[in-house]
Amino acid sequence: MHTLLPNPAQYNAQLTEKQQYLTDLLAPFNAPTLEVFDSPAEYYRMRAEFRLWREGEQLDYAMFKQGDKHTPILLDSFAIASQQINELMPQLKAAWQASKTLSNRLFQIEFLTTLKGDAVVTLCYHRPLDEQWQTEAEHLAKQLNINIIGRSRKQRLVIGRDYALEEFTVAGKIFTYLQPEGAFTQPNGIVCNKMLNWAYDVLGTRNDDLLELYCGNGNFTLPLSTRVRKVLATEISKTSVKAALQNIADNHIDNISLVRLSAEELTQALNQVRPFNRLANVDLTSYQFATVFVDPPRAGMDKDTCELVRQFQRIIYISCNPETLLENIKQLADTHQISRCALFDQFPYTHHMETGILLERK
């Protein structure tokens, strides 16, 4: 049985390699000194997903090397995951080993935890879930003080809540977040909090307006809204839009307008290519945009969105893919220059990284 312990002794060396890689990547654009935000060396990941491996009556957590689905690495714990996930792993295993109802055709388990100490555990089955399952799951949820979701084909049973509650502190102010099960959230909570504070600092106090593309559940939107006159934020995912609207209300923020549009659709709206019913109650002419905040998917911004953001005095860009970030910077380099840049080590012991860039018009 394994624990899949990272080697904390290697962490600093790997972070230095990422720092050098990103510095070299941005060097052709005369970028300033890179700001580096590290991660805890272990117990940093707030989400985890495991397949379950069955040998007779024994059911264990399992992971697999890429390309090999037949040789499981059986786990007792997972030091990359949060302390809370590591505490829950043996407790849940004991529960399903003691119950045929909970273990029958169980094949996968997903954890969503928060810095606040909340947890949603999703149990996935190859069978319909009945009243007996619900009764035992309710008892287990109460015993472990967690929320449980049971999933099978065309079935989703929620015991408690289908979201976790999170808190981040930005410039001394606490913001609360509803994080839905299955929706995107930043996996490394501690580094996410550092990202929020960096973006808050970079934006500064302003008397104009902010446009935000790809706002998700309002992760950046909430703290950034306190720095500007008002915010227009867009997101295409219905689940994320619903969560963002709830988060805006829960934090008693009244200067954010949220519309469910893709970045491409908003580009068409701002360029008056065509009208959108979803913007019927939004007066685009009332905004005095000076800054645009973008946190696009791995593919980066498409060409039209790049041309849209070029119109802004300041572009704050959070990227999860340095390669597509580089392509976007090349598209913007004739009008904008990098004045701040940061590395956020969201994903220790991997080549992945989050980058923050402030581009200002020349």
N, C-alpha and C positions, 0 to 999 in steps of 0.2 A: 504494500500500500504506500502511496506517495503523498507528499504534501505540496509538491511543485513550488518549493521555496525559491524566490529570486535570490540572487547573490548581492546583498547590499554593498559589498566591497567593490563591486564592479560599477555601481550606479554612477558615481562621480565621473569616472572615465567615459562612460557611455554618454552622459550629458555633455561633457566637453566635446565629444565627437559631433554631436548634433549641433552644438553651438558653432563649431568650426564650419560645418557643412552649410548652415544657414547664413553665416557671415560671408562665406565665399559666394553663395548664391546671390546675395543682395549687393555684393561689392561693385558690380558694374553700374549700379544706380546711385553710387555715392551715398549709401545708407549710413546713418550715424551708428555709434556703438550699440550693439545688440543688448537689450535688457533681457536677463535670463531669470525665469521663475521656475524653481525646482519643485519636485514632488516628494512626498514621503517615499522612502525606499521600499516600503511594504505596507500592506493593509490600506490601499488607496483607492481601489476600484469599487464603486458603489453598486454596480450591476454585475451579475454573473449568470451564466447559463450552462447547465450540465446535462449531458445525456446520462441515462441510467443503464447499467450493465447487469444482466441477470445471469446468475449461475445457480441453478436449482432454486432453492428458496431465498438465496442471498441476492440483495439488490444494492449495488454500489454506485456512487458518483463516478463518472468516467469522462475523460477527455481523450481526444485522438490527435495524433500528428497529422499535419496536412497531407491529404492524399491517401491516408490509411484509415479506413473505417472499420477494420477488423481486429486491430490490436489495441485494446483499451489501456489507458493509463488510469488505474483505479486510485481514487483520492479519499483521504480522511479529512483533509483541510486544503485551503487554497490561499496562500499568504499574499497573493496579489489582491485578493478581494478584501472588503472591509472587515473590521473586527466583528461586526454584527452578523455578516454572512458566515464567518467562521464559527461563531457561537451557535448559529441556527443549524448548520449542516449536521452535526451529530444528533441534535434533538429531533430533527425531521426524519433522519434515518432510523432512529429508534422507534419513532411513531409508525412508520410504514412497515418496519420489520415485525412489529407487534400486531399489525392489522392487515388481514387479507383484503379488506374493503379498500384501504388506502393504497395498497401496493399492487392490486390486480390491474395489469395492463398499463401501469405507470411507466412512461418511457423518457420523460424529460422534466426538468425542474428549472425555473427561472427566478432569480432574486432581484429585487429592486429595493435598495436601502438608502438612507439619507444621513447626513451629518446630524440631523435633528434626532435620529434614533428611530425613525419610522421604517416599516418594512411591509412589502407586498411580495408574497410567494405564489408563483403560478405553477400548478401541477398539471401536466399534460398526459392524456390517456388515449389509448386505442380502444376505448369502449364507452358506451353511454354512462353518464353519471346519474345515480338514483338517490332516493331519499336517505338510504343508509349511508351513502357516501357523504351527503350533505350534513347529516347528523354528526358523523365522526369528524368531518372537516371543521364544523362549528366548534366542537369540543377542543380540537387541536389549536385553532386560532385563538380561542380564549386562554388556553393553557400557556401558549407561547407569546401572547399579546402581539399578534401579527394579523395582517389581512391575507386571506387566501382566495385565489381564483382557480377554479377547476375548469380545464379546457378539454373538450373532445370534439369530434366532428359535428359541426353545426350546434355546438353547445358551449355556453360560458356561464358558469355559476360563480357569483361573487359572495364571499363571506366577509362582511365588513365593508371595506372600501376598495375600489379598483384604481386607487391612486395612492401615492405616498406624499407626505408633507415634508417640505424642506425649508430651511432658513439659510440665507446668506447675509453677511454683514458687509455693507459698502459704506466707507467713510463714516463708520460709527452708527449707521442706521440699519436696522434689521428689516429685510424684505422676506416675505413668506411666499412659498411656491407650492402649487398643486402639480405633482408630476404623474401623469396617467401611465398606467401599465401599458407597455407596448409602444409608447410614443418616445420620440428622441429626447434624451437629456444628456448633458455632459457627464461622462462616466466617472471622472476624477473630481469629486466634490471640492477638495481642498484647493486644487489648481483652478477649478472653475471660479472659486471665490477670488483668487488672485487675478484672473482674467477680468472679472467684473470691476474690480478696483482699478486696474490698469485702464480699461476703457473709460471709466468715470473720470479718471485723472486726465486722460488724453482729450476728452471732449471739452472739459473746462466749463465754467459758468458762462452761459450765452444768453442773449436776448432775442435770438432768432429760433428757427424751427429745425427739427430733425426728421429725416426720412429713414426708415429702417426696412430693409428687405430681408426676407427669410427670418422672421422674428421668433418662430417656434412657440414655446409656451410663455414668452415674454421674459426670458432669462436676462437678457441685457436691457430690454425695453424699460423695465421698472426703474432700476437705478438711473439710467440715462435720462429718463423723463424729468427727473428732479433738477437737471442741469440746463434745460431749455424752456422756451415759451410753450411749445406743444410738439407732439410727435404724431406722425402718420406712419403706422406700421403695417406690413403686409405678411401674409403667410398663406400657403395653399392647403395644408393639412387641416381637415375639419377637426380632428382630435386636438391638435395643437391650438387651433383658433379658440375652441371651446375652453381649453385650459387657460389660455392667455387672458380671455375675457374675465374668467373667474379670478385669476390672479390680480388683474387690474382692480377689480371690485374689492377683493379681500384686502388690498393694500391702500384702499381709499385714494386712488390716483384718478384725477379727473381731466388730465390734459393729453390723453392718448386716444386716438381714433384708430381702430383696427379693422382692416378689410381683408376678405379672403380672396386674394388675387395672387397669381404667380408674378415673379419679377418681370417676365415677358409681357404679361397683361398690363401691369402697372406702367411699363415703358410705353405701351400703346396709348394708355389713358393720358399720361402726362404730355405725350407728343400729339395728343388730340387726333390719333388715328381712328379711334372709334370709342363710343361711350360704353359704360358698363353699369348695369342696374345696381350692382353692389356698391357703386360710388354715388348713388342717387342722393344720399344724405351727407355727402362730403363735398365741401366747397374747396376744390383744389386751389382756386385763386386766392384763398385767404391765408395760404402758407407762405412764409418767408424762409424757404429752405436755404441753409448754408452748408450743412453737414449731412452726409449720407452714411449710414452704418450698414455694412453687409457682412453676413456670415453664411456664405453659400455652401451647397453640398460639394462633395469631392471634385466634381466636374468643373467647379469654379463658375464664373459669370460668363454668359454667352456674349457674343459680339455686341448685340443691341443693348444689353444691360450695361456693358462697359461704356458704350457711347452715352447712355443716360447718366451714369455717375460722373462722367467727365465734366458734365455741366456744373457740378458742385465745387464750391471752394475747398472743401475738406472731405476726404474719404477715409473712414475708419474701416479697415478690412480685417476680419478674423478668418483665417484659413486653416483647414485641416489637411491640405495637400500642397506642399511647397511647389510642386511642378506646375499645377494649374495657376497657383498664385503668381509664379514667375511669368507665365504667359499673359495674365491679366495686367501685371505691372508693365510689361513691354508695350501693351496696347495703350497704356495711360502715360507712359514716360515722356511723351512730347509735351504734355500739358501740366503734369504733376510731378512732384519730387517727394521722396521719402524723408520725413522729418522725425519720426519715431518708429522703432521696430522692436519687437519682443518675441522671445521663444517661451512658450508655455509647455512644460513637459507633462502633458496629459497622459502619455502612454510609455512609462518607463520600461526598459528592457525590450523595446521594439524600435523600429526605424521611424515610426509615426511621430508626428509632432503637430502642435497648434502654433500658428504664427499670428502676431498682431502687427498691423502696419498702419501708420498715419501718413496719408498722401495729401499734400497741400499744393494748390495751384501755384505755378511758378510766377 
